[in-house]
Amino acid sequence: MTRPSGYIKNVFIIVLVFIFMGFISDERTVFEVERSKTVISDSIPRYPDIYYEFKISELNKLSPIELDYNNFVREYIELYSIQRRHEFARIIGLSQLYFPIFEETLDRYALPLELKYLTIVESGLVPTAVSKSGAVGLWQFLMGTGKMFDLTINSYIDERCDPYKSTEAACKYLKYLFNTFNDWKLVLSSYNGGPGETRKAIERAGGETDYWKLRPYLSEQAKNYVPAFIAIAYLMNYYADHNIKPVEPLYNYKKIDTIYLNYSVSFRQISQMIGIPLEHIRFLNPVYKRDYIPELKSPALLILPADKVIQYLNNEANILGYYNEPVDYNTLLKNAGSTENKVKIVHVVQHGEFLHKIALQYGCTIENIRAWNNLQDLSAHPGQQLIIWVDKDFKKK
C-alpha cells in the first residue's frame, strides 16, 4: 500500500523529534561536556525548527485556526521565551484568572477557544492597558468601537477594562470579522488593523486571500500580528519546555466570587470593612476608574476574593451606613508625607526642572515632594536628589 507524502513527512518529523529529545536528555552527550556549543542550555532552552514545526503541527490538529510555522513565528517564540521570559511568566500566571472567563464566552459564541491568546498579543493580559492610539483594556477597544458595542465609558466606569463585558464585545466583533472574511488569519489581522486595511491589501495583491502571500501588503503592525499569535499559542501550551515558571497572580478564577450591588460604595469603605488591601480590590475590579462604584440603573458587579464574600454580606449594613469624610485641601496637606501603598524612587534634578514640573511628571504634588524631602521652600537645583514615592503600577511617560 502506498502512503501519501504528507503521512511520510509527518512520520519523518516525529522520528527526528524523538531523536533530538533523546539527545538533549542523554546525560552522557556532548551537551554536558561542551555546554556552550550545544543547541540548548539549562536555563533558556533553544530548539531546532523541526521541533517547533512538530509541536505546532500537534496543536494544529485540534485548532480551527490554521497554525503555521516559519521564521516569522520563530522570531516571536524567541522574543517571548528569551527576551521577555519574565514578562511571559507573569502572563501565564494571569491566564489562570482571565482565561476561564474568555473561554466561557467564546464557547457561547461558538468561536475557537484559541482566540483567548489574542488578548496576550493585544494587552499582555493587563485589563487597564492603554495603547499609543488610545485603545484600552484586555481586548484593546478604542472609545468609538467600545461604544459601538454598547460598552459604558464615563468618568467612573470604563467597561473596556471589564473582563466580562469587553470579552462579550470582542466575541461580537470577531464573529462579524469571520462573517466578512471566512478566514481566521485574516480575522486576526483585521482585528488589529481593521477590516478596511485587510480589504485594501487584498485589492493591492490582486485578490489574493492567502495571509502569508498577503502579508507584504499589510502595515508593519498588522503583518506581525499573526506570527505573534501563533508563537503565543505555542508557548502557552509548551512553556514548561522552555523552563518558564508561571508567576502566581494575586487571585485565580477559582478564588474569586461576584456580588451585584444596587448602591454606591467606595473601595476604601470595602477595604476597611472586610480587611482587604485597596490594591487587591483594584486588581479584581479594573472597570471602576476612581476607586468608587456609583449607583447605576442596573446592578453593579463587584468582584471579591471568594473567602470575603460572606464577610462583606454580613457587614453590608455597616458599609451602607459608613460616612466617608470629604477630603479637602487641609486634609491633603496634613497627609502630604504619606507613603502608603507606594514605592520609592530617586529623581535627580536636571537643568531647567522645577518642583511643579517634577510633580506633574510623577503624578504627585509639590506638597508631597516637600514633605518627603523636608524642603523649606520651592527651589530645586541641578544634581539635587529628590525622594519621590509613586504608585506601584506607575510608568514614567
VENCORDA-V388429 format. One record per helix or strand of 2 or more residues. SS is the DSSP state (h for helix, s for strand). FROM is the first residue (numbers start at 1). LEN is the number of residues. If there is no record, write none. Layout:
ss->SS from->FROM len->LEN
ss->SS from->FROM len->LEN
//
This chain:
ss->h from->5 len->21
ss->h from->30 len->4
ss->h from->35 len->3
ss->h from->49 len->12
ss->h from->71 len->13
ss->h from->85 len->24
ss->h from->113 len->11
ss->h from->143 len->6
ss->s from->157 len->2
ss->h from->159 len->3
ss->h from->163 len->19
ss->h from->184 len->10
ss->h from->195 len->10
ss->h from->211 len->7
ss->h from->220 len->4
ss->h from->225 len->18
ss->h from->253 len->3
ss->s from->256 len->6
ss->s from->265 len->2
ss->h from->267 len->8
ss->h from->278 len->7
ss->s from->292 len->2
ss->s from->300 len->6
ss->h from->306 len->9
ss->h from->316 len->5
ss->h from->329 len->6
ss->s from->342 len->7
ss->h from->355 len->8
ss->h from->366 len->8
ss->s from->385 len->7
//
